[in-house]
Amino acid sequence: MVDVYTLGEAFAVVTSGRIRHEHEARLDVAGAELTVAVGLARLGHAAAWLGKVGGDEIGARILTALRGEGVDVSDARVDDASPTGLLLKESRLGQAARVTYYRTGTRLTLGNVPIDRIATSRVLHVSGIAAALGARDAVHAAVRAARLAGVTVSVAVNYRDQLWPDLREAEETLSALACSADVLFVRQSELDLVKPALGGDREVIVIRGARGASVRVDGVRHDAPSLGTPVVDPTGSGDAFAAGYLSALLERLHPADRLRRGALLAAFAVSSTSEWQGLPTRAELPLLDSDV
């Protein structure tokens, strides 16, 4: 049985200074759901990732990286007709990194979704990014399959304004997706986008950046501070947090401990130049838990 099944986009990341002048750059691979899958696999959970990559060296690198981390990619698709997407990140001293996406046609479709595999998983994790990138039908099909089978549905809002030219469409789509969740990850700045999903019995984890995170379970609010780690790159911290929280949820830990593990993984993510390479392993976790 798969502990957590997730689906979404993965792409190459090229990081440098000013692109027009630099002669050196760093190549990595990334993706919101990729980070969640790797974070869970490093903690010993059975994680599966569904995505579509191009039939190129970048696509091969993504699948190789995931396999190397122990993530099940048996359902991943290779599209020889489209290249894998690319992100250029320009890091400038004292400024937020400037990001340029080169997204392609490697989009999941309804027919790519393995209903039976999702139905036998413990958790399905999806995000608003996949819904914004033309994989909306695939995401909804996966959620329907999970709910029919009684699988816990985890949703990260992950609103990106550049992906949603129409704010009203974003609100409608993300609210509907959030309302399907049993576990909902939402940043403080995203609360107004998903107001209809903030009530009910679902676990709503509000991530507040430097002010920590909170969750209400069975009518009781639990809080955890951020760990105050020096930030190298904040990208991917929310996805790392989700991986830590879901790991603790699978282990039936107390809500405060779920938040604590989420904050721990987020701290490791922001202290690395990669969204996922700095995440801790299961062997490191007991020591880290005792030190934090």
C-alpha positions in Angstrom: 0.0 0.0 0.0 1.2 3.5 -0.8 1.2 5.9 2.2 0.9 9.1 0.1 0.1 9.3 -3.6 0.6 12.7 -5.2 0.5 14.2 -8.7 1.8 17.3 -10.3 4.4 19.1 -12.4 8.1 18.8 -12.2 10.7 20.8 -14.1 14.4 21.8 -14.2 15.6 24.8 -12.2 18.6 26.8 -13.5 19.9 29.2 -10.9 22.5 31.9 -11.5 23.2 35.6 -10.9 22.2 37.8 -13.8 21.5 35.4 -16.6 22.7 37.7 -19.4 26.2 38.0 -17.9 26.9 34.9 -15.8 29.0 32.1 -17.2 28.1 29.6 -14.4 24.8 28.2 -13.3 23.4 25.5 -11.0 21.0 22.9 -12.4 18.4 21.2 -10.1 14.9 19.7 -10.5 11.9 20.8 -8.6 8.1 20.7 -8.2 5.7 21.2 -5.3 4.5 17.6 -5.3 8.0 16.3 -6.0 9.2 18.0 -2.7 6.3 16.5 -0.8 7.1 13.0 -2.2 10.8 13.2 -1.4 10.2 14.6 2.0 8.0 11.7 2.9 10.2 9.0 1.3 13.2 10.3 3.3 11.2 9.7 6.5 10.5 6.1 5.5 7.0 6.5 4.1 5.9 4.8 0.8 5.4 7.8 -1.5 4.2 7.7 -5.2 4.4 10.5 -7.7 2.4 10.8 -10.9 3.6 13.4 -13.4 4.4 13.8 -17.1 7.9 14.7 -18.3 9.4 15.2 -21.7 11.5 12.5 -23.5 14.6 14.5 -22.8 17.6 14.6 -20.4 15.8 16.8 -18.0 12.8 14.4 -17.8 15.2 11.5 -17.3 17.0 13.5 -14.5 13.7 14.1 -12.7 12.7 10.4 -12.8 16.2 9.4 -11.8 16.2 11.8 -8.8 12.8 10.5 -7.6 13.8 6.8 -8.0 17.0 7.5 -6.2 15.0 8.9 -3.3 12.8 5.8 -3.2 9.7 7.5 -4.6 7.5 5.2 -6.7 7.3 6.7 -10.2 5.8 3.6 -11.9 2.8 5.7 -13.0 4.8 8.6 -14.4 4.5 9.3 -18.1 7.1 10.3 -20.7 5.9 12.5 -23.5 8.3 12.4 -26.4 6.4 15.1 -28.2 7.0 17.8 -25.6 10.1 19.0 -23.7 10.2 19.1 -19.9 9.5 22.5 -18.4 12.3 24.9 -17.2 12.5 27.6 -14.6 15.2 30.3 -14.6 16.0 31.8 -11.2 18.2 34.9 -11.0 19.6 35.5 -7.5 20.5 39.1 -6.8 22.0 40.3 -3.5 19.5 41.9 -1.2 16.6 41.2 -3.6 14.0 38.5 -4.1 15.0 36.0 -6.8 13.5 36.8 -10.2 11.9 33.7 -11.6 10.9 33.0 -15.3 9.0 29.9 -16.2 9.2 28.1 -19.5 6.3 25.7 -19.1 5.4 23.2 -21.9 2.7 20.9 -23.0 3.6 18.0 -20.7 0.2 18.1 -18.9 -1.6 15.2 -17.1 -4.9 14.3 -18.5 -7.9 12.4 -17.1 -6.7 9.2 -18.7 -3.4 9.4 -16.9 -5.0 8.9 -13.5 -4.8 5.4 -12.0 -8.0 5.2 -10.0 -7.2 1.8 -8.5 -3.8 2.9 -7.2 -5.2 6.0 -5.6 -8.1 4.0 -4.0 -5.6 1.8 -2.2 -3.4 4.6 -0.9 -3.7 6.0 2.7 -3.5 9.7 1.6 -3.8 11.6 -1.7 -2.0 14.9 -1.8 -2.7 17.5 -4.5 -2.1 21.2 -4.9 -3.6 24.3 -6.6 -0.5 24.5 -8.8 -1.5 21.3 -10.7 -5.1 22.6 -11.0 -3.8 25.9 -12.5 -1.5 24.2 -15.1 -4.1 22.4 -17.2 -4.3 19.3 -15.1 -7.6 20.3 -13.5 -9.5 17.3 -14.8 -6.8 14.9 -13.6 -6.7 16.5 -10.1 -10.5 16.3 -9.8 -10.6 12.7 -11.0 -7.9 11.8 -8.4 -9.8 13.5 -5.6 -13.1 11.8 -6.6 -11.4 8.4 -6.6 -9.9 9.1 -3.2 -13.1 10.3 -1.6 -15.1 7.3 -3.0 -12.6 4.9 -1.5 -12.4 6.7 1.9 -8.8 7.8 1.3 -7.7 10.9 3.2 -7.5 13.9 0.8 -4.7 16.4 1.5 -4.8 19.7 -0.4 -2.2 22.5 -0.5 -3.7 25.8 -1.8 -0.4 26.9 -3.3 -1.8 30.0 -5.0 0.5 31.5 -7.6 -0.8 34.8 -9.1 1.1 34.4 -12.3 -0.8 31.2 -13.0 -4.2 32.7 -12.5 -4.9 35.7 -14.8 -8.5 35.7 -13.5 -8.7 36.1 -9.7 -12.4 35.0 -9.6 -11.6 31.8 -11.5 -8.8 31.2 -8.9 -11.2 31.7 -6.0 -13.8 29.4 -7.5 -11.4 26.6 -8.5 -9.2 26.7 -5.3 -12.2 26.9 -3.0 -13.8 23.9 -4.6 -10.6 22.0 -4.4 -10.1 23.1 -0.8 -13.6 22.0 0.2 -12.8 18.5 -1.0 -9.9 18.2 1.5 -9.8 16.4 4.8 -6.5 18.1 5.5 -5.9 21.6 4.1 -2.7 23.5 4.0 -3.2 27.3 3.5 -0.8 30.2 3.9 -2.1 33.2 5.8 -2.2 35.3 2.6 -4.5 32.6 0.9 -7.2 32.5 3.6 -9.5 34.9 1.7 -9.3 32.8 -1.4 -10.7 29.7 0.2 -13.2 31.0 2.8 -15.8 28.4 2.1 -13.4 25.7 3.1 -12.3 27.1 6.5 -15.3 25.7 8.4 -16.4 22.1 8.9 -14.4 19.2 10.4 -11.4 19.3 8.1 -8.0 20.0 9.6 -7.0 23.5 8.3 -3.3 24.1 8.8 -2.5 27.8 8.5 1.1 28.5 7.7 2.2 32.0 8.8 5.9 32.0 7.8 8.1 33.5 10.6 5.1 33.5 12.9 4.8 29.7 12.8 1.7 27.6 12.0 -1.5 26.5 13.6 -4.2 23.9 13.3 -7.6 23.3 14.8 -8.5 19.7 15.6 -11.7 18.6 17.3 -12.3 22.2 18.2 -9.0 22.8 19.9 -6.4 25.1 18.4 -2.7 24.0 18.4 0.2 26.3 17.5 3.9 25.8 16.8 6.6 28.5 16.2 8.8 28.6 13.2 12.4 27.6 14.0 14.1 30.8 13.0 16.5 29.1 10.6 18.7 31.4 8.5 17.0 31.5 5.1 19.0 30.6 2.0 16.0 30.2 -0.3 12.4 30.1 1.0 11.1 28.3 -2.1 9.5 25.0 -1.3 9.2 25.6 2.5 5.4 25.1 2.4 5.7 21.8 0.6 8.4 20.6 3.0 6.1 21.6 5.8 3.3 19.6 4.3 5.6 16.5 4.0 6.5 16.8 7.7 2.9 17.3 8.8 1.6 14.3 6.7 4.4 12.1 8.0 3.4 12.8 11.6 -0.3 12.4 10.7 0.4 9.0 9.2 2.1 8.1 12.5 -0.9 9.4 14.5 1.1 11.9 16.4 -0.5 14.7 18.4 -1.5 17.8 16.3 1.2 19.9 18.1 3.8 17.3 17.1 2.5 17.3 13.5 3.1 21.0 13.4 6.5 20.7 14.9 7.6 18.1 12.4 6.3 20.3 9.6 8.2 23.3 10.9 11.3 21.2 11.2 11.2 20.1 7.5 10.4 23.6 6.4 13.5 24.9 8.3 15.7 22.4 6.5 14.1 23.4 3.1 14.8 27.1 3.5 18.4 26.5 4.7 19.3 24.8 1.4 19.7 26.1 -2.2 17.5 23.2 -3.3 13.8 22.8 -2.5 14.3 19.1 -1.5 17.9 18.1 -1.4 18.4 19.4 2.2 15.5 17.6 3.7 16.3 15.2 6.6 16.2 11.4 6.6 14.4 9.2 9.1 17.8 8.3 10.7 18.3 12.0 11.4 14.8 12.7 12.7 15.1 11.4 16.3 18.3 13.5 16.9 16.7 16.5 15.3 13.5 16.2 17.3 15.5 16.1 20.5 17.6 19.1 19.6 14.8 21.5 18.4 
